[in-house]
Amino acid sequence: MASSYFTDIENNRKITIGIVTYNSEHEISMLMESIQKSNYFNNISTYVVDNGSIDNTVQILKSNYPWVNVYKSDVNLGFGKAHNIIINHVHSKYHLIINPDVQIEINTIELIDKYMDDNDDINVCTPYVKNIDGSQQYLPKKNPTLRYLFAGLFEKISKKMKMIRDDYTMKNVQIDNPIDVEFCSGCFMITKTRSLHQVKGFDESFFLHFEDADLTRKLRKTGRAVFNPNISITHKWERDNRKFNKSFWIALKSMIIYLNKWK
């Protein structure tokens, strides 16, 4: 099944990376260059599923990064379903789920490998995430709720909404050491591959948004979910669900699926 997507590919590295792209030509090289410069590059296999891009994403990957295993879908499968194509294929010890607009540091994967080896009770982990300017990017660490979703829409115009959003991301909590959290962001998830297989990867009912929160909850049933501030990455992130646009309605639909599932 999965082998029809990735055929005759070496698949015995300790660490695999899964990336889903969609019209990602402006950021994909940043990520690929940082992976290539990693001091753990020879211990990694990298897989990309392209969700029907109409730009030059696939061409850039195939022309400049021949070490990347690429499958191009003719249609947009959604975030989780596309990642599952990769998850179903890999047999590594640890699998990293990474957004195309991320940049890792030279020692990021080395630190991940050592930390996960030293903490066998962890199923999923998320790192300290920085903006391009080096400031901290505050991503959710608590289970999503409708209250948190709507607070994100109005945080710039309401102090109360900002307080609710800050609670969601634990912005006002001083975190100097790894702590257990409820929600690991899908922009960069460090997982045990075996555990991913046990929960059958992402729930494909979600097209986009909150599939990472759902996956974190599934993985927490048999292991810990952790935020580790001692491992860092950079995320070129633009939130597109603050307004009542198409992305918001997709997020709302996913939130309803999530709440019905976990009520």
N, C-alpha and C positions, 0 to 999 in steps of 0.2 A: 504493500500500500504506500507507505512513505518512501520506499525505495524507488518508486516510479518518479519521484520528484528529484531525488539526489541519487544517481546511480554510480556505482564503481568509485566511491569516494572513501579515502582513508578516514577512519572514524574511531581511532583508538587513543586520541589525546585525552589528557586528564581534564582539560577545561575546554568547553565549547561556548561559542558566542552565537546568539540568535538575534537577528535584526530584521525588522519589517520596514520596508521603504514605501513611500508613496510621494512621487514628485519631490524627491529629496536631493536633487542635483546641487543645491546651494550649500548643503551641509555634510553630505556623505563623505567627501574627501577629508574633512576635518577629523571625523571619527576613524576612517581607515588609516590615515597617516599616524594617528596616535596609537592605534593597535599595532601597526607595523614597527613603531619605535619602542614598544613595550619590551622590557627585559625578559618577559615570559613568552615572547612571540612564538618560539619554537614548541611551546607546550599547548598551543591554542589551535583549534579549528574553528573557522568562522563561516556562518551560513546566513544568507540573505534570501528572504522571500519578498519579491517586489509585487506590490498590490496594484498592478495595472497602471503604472506610471506612464504619462504621455510626454514626459520630458526626457532628459539624457541620463537619468540615474543609472539604468542598467548598462548603458554604453560606457559610462565613466568607470563603473565597477569592473567590467570585463576588459577594458583597455588598460587600466592603470593598476589593477589589483588582482592579478591572475590567481592568487592564493585564496581568493574568496569563492565559495561555492554558492552560485546564484540560481534561483528558480524564479522565473517571471510568470506570474499569473496574468491571464487575460482580463481578469475582473478584480475589483476590490473585494477581497474576501472578509475584510474586517481584521482588527488587530489580533484577537485571540486565535481565530481560525488559522490565520497565516502563521502565527508563532507555533501552533500545534503541528504544522507540517514539519517544522524543524525539530520540535521536542520529540515527536514520534520517531524521528530518525536517529538521534544522537544517543550515545552510550557512554558518555563521559562521567566523571565523578561529580563535577560541578558544571552547571549551565548558567550562563549570564544572559539575561534578557535586557537588551540595550536599545534605546531609541537612536535613530540616525543623527539627531542633533546633539549628540553627546561627545565629549572629548575626555579620554582617560589620561592619567599621568603615567610616567615611565614605569613606576613601581606599583601601580594600582592592582594589577592582577596578581603580582607576587604577594602583596599584602592580603588579598582575598584568599588566595590558596592557603597561606599560613594560618589565617584566622579561622577559616572553615575547618582545616585539619585539627586545630586546637580546640574546637568547640563542636563536637559531633552531634550535640543535641539541637543545633540550629538547622532549620529547614529552609529558611529564607531570610535574607539580610538586605538592607538598603544602606547606601553610604551617605556621607555628608555631600550635599549638592551645592555647587557654586554657580552663580551667574557668570557671564562673560567678563564682567568687571571685577570679579573676585568676591563679591558680596554673597552672603548665604541665601540660598533659595529655599524658602520654607514650603515644604510639601506635606500633604496630610500624613498624620501618624495615628489617627484615631479612625474607628469605623465610620464610614459615611452615613449621613442622615440628610433628609430634605432640608433641615434647618441649616446645616453646613453648606449645602449646595446653594441655597438662596443667599446666605451670608456672603458667599464669594462674589455674587452679582453686585452687591451694594456696599461692599467694604470701603470703597473710596469715597462714599458720600454719607456714611453713617458710622459713628463711633461704636455703636452697639454691634452693628454687623461686623465691623473690623475685630471687635473683641471675640465674637463667635468664630470668625475665620481663624484668628490667632490661636484659639483653643483647639481647633481642628488640627492645626499644624504644630501645636505645642511650641509656638514661637517664643513665648515668654518663659519657657523652662530652660534652665541652664543645663546643657547636656555635654559633659566632658568625657564620659565613658559610655561604652555600649549599653543600651537599655532595650528592654522588650517593648514592642509597639504592636498595635492592632493592624496597621496598614503599611505595607511596603510599596512604594511607588513603582509603576511599571516602566518609568523612564530608565531605571537601572535596578534590576532585581538579581540578586545572587542566590542561586537555588541549588539544592541537591538534585541531581538529575533523577536519581532513583525515586525520590519523593514526588517529583513532578510526574513521573510515570504512574506512580501509585494513585494519584488523584486525577489522572487522565488529562493533565495540562489545564489549559483555560477552558472555561465554560463558553461554548460557541454561541450561546443565546445572546451574549453581549457583542454588539458590533464594534463599539468604541466607548470607552469610559467605564470605570468601575470593575472591569474584568480583573484588574490587578488587585483591587480590594477583595474581590471574591476569591481569587487564587490564594491570597495571603490567609484568608480565613480557613480555606480548605487545608493548607499546609500547616496551620497552627494546631490542627487536630492531632498531629503526630509529632510535632516539634515546635521549636521556638521561632518567632519572628523578631528580628532585631534591627535597630538602627545603630550603625557604628560610625561615630564622628571621626574616627581615626583613619578611615578610608575615604578619599574624596575624588569627585569627578566634576566636570564642568558641563552644564546643560544650557544650550541656547534655546530657551523656552519662551514661548509666547502663548499665554492662556487665551483660548478663543471661545471660552464658554462663559465669559462675564456678561455678554450681551444676549438679547433674545434673538439669536441668529440660528442657523441650521445646526451648528455644533451644540448649542444649548439644548435644543429639542432632542438631539441624539443622546446627550448626557442625561436629560430628564427621563427618557425612555429606559436607559440603562439603569438609572437609579430605581425606577419602579420595579424592574426585573430583580435588582439586587434586594430591595426591601421585601418583596414577596418571597424571595428565596430564603431570607434569613430572619423572617418574622418569628 
